[in-house]
Amino acid sequence: MGFTTGLLGGITLTTSLLYLSLRLHTDNRSHQSALLRQQSTLLQNIVAPPPPVPAPLPREVRAGVLESAKDRWNAELERNVRSVQNVDWEEWGRWAEDGVSRVWRRAFAKSQEAVDRAAGNA
């Protein structure tokens, strides 16, 4: 290894180590500074708490035609779902059974009349 190569290698190694150690020192100091600032703020808030922040004013945004249509659709859908949920299914089942039995009795009575007429004609 020649004089120039050794000199350049030594300078590179020295500056790299110097840069890394300064960078580490700077990062540590900024971290310590942030911690001290945080602790100072906490202590100040304990001694003299800041005034409460007023609530933000509500913002009114006018809905467009599409949003209004969506809202109406959703309201109608909710109303229909609630009506289906509020149905007394046992009562509805009894009503359906009664209707089917009435239709069955009529059909059976008509078929019985047809059988009786056919037997009377024979």
Stockholm file with secondary structure:
# STOCKHOLM 1.0

chainA/1-122         MGFTTGLLGGITLTTSLLYLSLRLHTDNRSHQSALLRQQSTLLQNIVAPPPPVPAPLPREVRAGVLESAKDRWNAELERNVRSVQNVDWEEWGRWAEDGVSRVWRRAFAKSQEAVDRAAGNA
#=GR chainA/1-122 SS CCHHHHHHHHHHHHHHHHHHHHHHHHHHHHHHHHHHHHHHHHHHHHHSCCCCCCCCCCCCCCCCHHHHHHHHHHHHHHHHHHHHHTCCHHHHHHHHHHHHHHHHHHHHHHHHHHHHHHHHHC
#=GC SS_cons         CCHHHHHHHHHHHHHHHHHHHHHHHHHHHHHHHHHHHHHHHHHHHHHSCCCCCCCCCCCCCCCCHHHHHHHHHHHHHHHHHHHHHTCCHHHHHHHHHHHHHHHHHHHHHHHHHHHHHHHHHC
//
